[in-house]
């Protein structure tokens, strides 16, 4: 049985890919993708069937003929929940879960999956979301997951909220179960695989980046780099495997920016190198700037390429991104990792299959009677 899925705030479609592609989950077909980023909706349209719309969700909900669907997925923009917004006030983006849930109600969906930053789990907004979902007849379950526990070569913690129509999905939906474990941790349950590593994710790619622009043939089309200044290249060379800005200061204080010298504590990922035999850190939208995080290649004196970032996110090489370099980077950094989405798709499909089986049995019983 194949079910229909609508992806709101879809971005490039990492969540959609996990639901429709059998390499990850499968069992669904895309009905609609909605986002206000034109490059992202172009990517969604390029890779999936159905309709991809670039627009404002509040306007769309008020004016559009919302298509019927079985499942709605998506993550309202997370900046309002971010630790960077410590006041947690005055950010209208925090309320975009309201038109999201209005779409759930209007579309006739049986199940929704909402994805957001880990901080949402302890935010007052989570209670508001669950209360509103209850008002429209949905029970919910929520948890924080690390995507590395689901086969993504990246440690990325996200809150997942799964809701189901309590009348039409009796028995509810289970949370997804981990498939991988931290080999340096204590949890080594039977049947789980060790976390996937940077080495595994980047296997087969040339050590050197190719050019500085998007190419034409995958996978090397996104395996491009930047042209560093002589100063930047000297800084890269001063950072050892697994090192960071503190190692830069220790090895080459004359090359270290004064702001980092004055700030003797703080983030240990800035200007850091990835480790070969661990998952990457969280890939964000400016992964091509090592001053933004641990984005230096493990042993090459350069930041990671767009292709390397896409692989660390779990995108297959045959997934096609649209847009310029900055737009593609934004799509990669904002995406839901497809392998993680695929595990969510499995529990959603299991619930829908159970409902369909029960409905068929009830129909047969009615016919016999």
SELUM-218450 format. One record per residue (C-alpha): x, y, z. Coordinates in steps of 0.05 Angstrom, whole numbers, always signed. Example, Ala and Ser with C-alpha at 12.3 -4.5 7.8 and 13.67 -1.06 7.14 Angstrom:
REM residues 2
PT    east   north      up
PT    +246     -90    +156
PT    +273     -21    +143
//
This chain:
REM residues 369
PT    east   north      up
PT      +0      +0      +0
PT     +26     +69     -20
PT      +5    +130     +19
PT      +4    +204      +3
PT     +50    +253     +37
PT     +51    +330     +40
PT    +115    +364     +63
PT    +107    +434     +93
PT    +170    +477    +101
PT    +198    +423     +56
PT    +265    +454     +38
PT    +301    +409     -10
PT    +258    +351     +12
PT    +302    +310     +59
PT    +240    +287     +97
PT    +202    +272     +32
PT    +261    +231      +7
PT    +261    +189     +69
PT    +187    +174     +60
PT    +186    +160     -15
PT    +253    +128     -30
PT    +257     +54     -13
PT    +332     +60      +2
PT    +310     +95     +66
PT    +237     +81     +81
PT    +190     +83     +22
PT    +116     +68     +16
PT     +95    +140      +3
PT     +86    +186     -56
PT     +93    +261     -55
PT     +29    +301     -64
PT     +56    +370     -47
PT    +117    +407     -22
PT    +112    +478      +5
PT    +168    +526     +23
PT    +183    +601     +16
PT    +252    +588     -14
PT    +247    +586     -91
PT    +312    +547     -99
PT    +289    +494     -49
PT    +221    +486     -82
PT    +256    +479    -149
PT    +297    +423    -118
PT    +235    +390     -90
PT    +201    +393    -157
PT    +262    +365    -193
PT    +266    +304    -148
PT    +193    +286    -132
PT    +126    +281    -165
PT     +65    +320    -142
PT     +64    +395    -136
PT    +118    +440    -107
PT     +96    +510     -86
PT    +138    +570     -67
PT     +97    +613     -20
PT     +78    +635     +49
PT     +42    +581     +88
PT      -5    +630    +122
PT     -28    +658     +55
PT     -31    +588     +25
PT     -74    +560     +81
PT    -122    +618     +75
PT    -129    +617      -1
PT    -111    +548     -29
PT    -152    +486     -42
PT    -112    +442      +5
PT    -103    +372     -25
PT    -124    +310     +13
PT     -66    +270     +41
PT     -51    +213     +89
PT      +8    +244    +125
PT     +35    +315    +135
PT    +108    +324    +152
PT    +153    +384    +161
PT    +188    +430    +209
PT    +166    +502    +221
PT    +228    +547    +221
PT    +267    +535    +284
PT    +302    +602    +297
PT    +251    +622    +349
PT    +268    +561    +391
PT    +343    +566    +382
PT    +390    +578    +440
PT    +415    +637    +400
PT    +348    +670    +415
PT    +354    +668    +491
PT    +296    +716    +502
PT    +250    +668    +465
PT    +202    +724    +449
PT    +182    +769    +392
PT    +195    +718    +338
PT    +134    +707    +294
PT    +167    +645    +264
PT    +152    +608    +329
PT     +78    +609    +314
PT     +82    +578    +244
PT     +62    +511    +274
PT      -9    +539    +276
PT     -21    +541    +200
PT     +17    +474    +198
PT     -36    +443    +244
PT     -91    +478    +207
PT     -67    +442    +144
PT     -67    +376    +182
PT    -140    +388    +200
PT    -162    +411    +131
PT    -124    +359     +90
PT    -156    +300    +125
PT     -88    +272    +145
PT     -89    +215    +194
PT     -18    +227    +219
PT     +31    +285    +223
PT    +106    +288    +237
PT    +136    +354    +261
PT    +211    +362    +264
PT    +249    +417    +300
PT    +310    +434    +341
PT    +324    +396    +405
PT    +306    +458    +447
PT    +233    +453    +426
PT    +226    +392    +472
PT    +233    +436    +534
PT    +199    +497    +505
PT    +130    +521    +526
PT    +112    +519    +453
PT    +113    +443    +454
PT     +56    +443    +504
PT     +18    +493    +460
PT     +29    +449    +399
PT      +5    +386    +435
PT     -56    +423    +464
PT     -76    +449    +395
PT     -66    +380    +365
PT    -112    +351    +418
PT    -165    +402    +401
PT    -167    +376    +329
PT    -171    +304    +353
PT     -97    +283    +352
PT     -57    +248    +405
PT     +17    +261    +404
PT     +84    +233    +426
PT    +150    +272    +426
PT    +223    +257    +438
PT    +293    +282    +423
PT    +335    +239    +377
PT    +407    +239    +354
PT    +409    +225    +279
PT    +474    +186    +287
PT    +433    +133    +322
PT    +395    +122    +257
PT    +453    +113    +209
PT    +467    +185    +192
PT    +543    +200    +194
PT    +528    +263    +234
PT    +510    +279    +307
PT    +449    +322    +300
PT    +397    +325    +356
PT    +326    +340    +336
PT    +257    +340    +368
PT    +206    +297    +333
PT    +131    +304    +348
PT     +86    +250    +318
PT     +11    +260    +321
PT     -45    +214    +300
PT    -121    +220    +294
PT    -144    +183    +356
PT    -207    +158    +322
PT    -177    +137    +255
PT    -111    +110    +280
PT    -129     +68    +340
PT     -66     +43    +375
PT     -27    +105    +354
PT     +43    +109    +325
PT    +107     +84    +357
PT    +170    +124    +362
PT    +225    +100    +315
PT    +277     +52    +344
PT    +352     +66    +338
PT    +392     +25    +288
PT    +462     +48    +309
PT    +501     +61    +373
PT    +559    +102    +397
PT    +618     +53    +398
PT    +651     +96    +452
PT    +589     +96    +496
PT    +558     +45    +542
PT    +498     +26    +500
PT    +517     -34    +457
PT    +451     -68    +449
PT    +450    -131    +406
PT    +431    -120    +334
PT    +454     -48    +330
PT    +510     -24    +285
PT    +564     +25    +305
PT    +555     +97    +285
PT    +573    +113    +212
PT    +635    +155    +206
PT    +662    +211    +164
PT    +710    +162    +132
PT    +652    +118    +109
PT    +611    +176     +84
PT    +667    +207     +43
PT    +694    +142     +14
PT    +708    +146     -61
PT    +712    +222     -66
PT    +778    +253     -89
PT    +819    +282     -33
PT    +824    +348     -70
PT    +765    +392     -87
PT    +752    +403    -161
PT    +746    +475    -182
PT    +706    +529    -147
PT    +639    +525    -182
PT    +581    +475    -187
PT    +597    +425    -241
PT    +553    +383    -287
PT    +564    +309    -269
PT    +548    +277    -202
PT    +580    +265    -153
PT    +637    +312    -171
PT    +589    +369    -191
PT    +585    +389    -117
PT    +656    +369     -99
PT    +682    +440    -108
PT    +720    +485     -60
PT    +739    +557     -48
PT    +803    +595     -64
PT    +832    +609      +5
PT    +876    +669     +19
PT    +949    +652     +36
PT    +933    +671    +109
PT    +873    +623    +111
PT    +914    +566     +82
PT    +968    +577    +135
PT    +915    +575    +188
PT    +886    +510    +161
PT    +955    +478    +162
PT    +965    +497    +235
PT    +904    +457    +258
PT    +918    +382    +270
PT    +869    +324    +261
PT    +812    +337    +310
PT    +841    +404    +329
PT    +807    +472    +333
PT    +819    +546    +343
PT    +856    +533    +409
PT    +906    +489    +371
PT    +913    +544    +320
PT    +932    +592    +376
PT    +980    +542    +407
PT   +1014    +525    +341
PT   +1012    +593    +307
PT    +992    +650    +353
PT   +1015    +700    +302
PT    +961    +674    +254
PT    +905    +673    +305
PT    +852    +729    +302
PT    +855    +775    +362
PT    +782    +762    +379
PT    +798    +688    +389
PT    +860    +705    +430
PT    +819    +749    +476
PT    +764    +696    +483
PT    +801    +641    +520
PT    +739    +598    +531
PT    +677    +580    +490
PT    +663    +537    +430
PT    +713    +482    +416
PT    +687    +469    +346
PT    +706    +536    +315
PT    +759    +526    +262
PT    +759    +453    +279
PT    +776    +392    +238
PT    +729    +333    +231
PT    +752    +265    +256
PT    +757    +208    +206
PT    +729    +155    +252
PT    +670    +192    +283
PT    +607    +221    +254
PT    +611    +295    +235
PT    +585    +350    +279
PT    +519    +382    +260
PT    +522    +407    +188
PT    +493    +478    +185
PT    +481    +524    +126
PT    +551    +556    +126
PT    +592    +492    +130
PT    +639    +520     +77
PT    +664    +571    +128
PT    +710    +538    +181
PT    +705    +599    +225
PT    +632    +579    +236
PT    +646    +509    +263
PT    +683    +443    +257
PT    +682    +442    +182
PT    +755    +430    +161
PT    +768    +365    +124
PT    +802    +313    +169
PT    +869    +317    +133
PT    +862    +363     +73
PT    +877    +437     +85
PT    +808    +462     +64
PT    +735    +465     +87
PT    +690    +407     +68
PT    +657    +411      -1
PT    +583    +414     -16
PT    +585    +341     -37
PT    +619    +320     +27
PT    +567    +359     +67
PT    +510    +327     +28
PT    +538    +258     +42
PT    +547    +274    +116
PT    +473    +293    +115
PT    +456    +226     +84
PT    +435    +250     +14
PT    +452    +201     -42
PT    +494    +226     -99
PT    +437    +220    -148
PT    +395    +272    -111
PT    +395    +336    -153
PT    +400    +404    -120
PT    +378    +468    -155
PT    +406    +538    -144
PT    +472    +573    -135
PT    +527    +553     -86
PT    +498    +591     -27
PT    +427    +566     -41
PT    +449    +494     -45
PT    +489    +500     +19
PT    +428    +528     +54
PT    +385    +470     +29
PT    +436    +419     +54
PT    +445    +451    +122
PT    +370    +459    +134
PT    +350    +389    +112
PT    +323    +331    +151
PT    +374    +274    +140
PT    +339    +224     +94
PT    +362    +161    +131
PT    +332    +189    +195
PT    +268    +208    +159
PT    +265    +138    +131
PT    +262    +107    +200
PT    +205    +154    +218
PT    +170    +135    +153
PT    +173     +61    +173
PT    +135     +70    +238
PT     +84    +115    +204
PT     +73     +65    +148
PT     +67      +8    +199
PT     +11     +46    +234
PT     -25     +61    +169
PT     -18     -11    +145
PT     -47     -35    +210
PT    -107     +12    +202
PT    -118      -9    +129
PT    -115     -83    +148
PT    -167     -72    +203
PT    -212     -33    +156
PT    -209     -89    +104
PT    -226    -141    +156
PT    -284     -99    +181
PT    -309     -92    +109
PT    -307    -168     +98
PT    -343    -179    +164
PT    -397    -130    +143
PT    -405    -165     +75
PT    -412    -233    +107
PT    -463    -206    +157
//
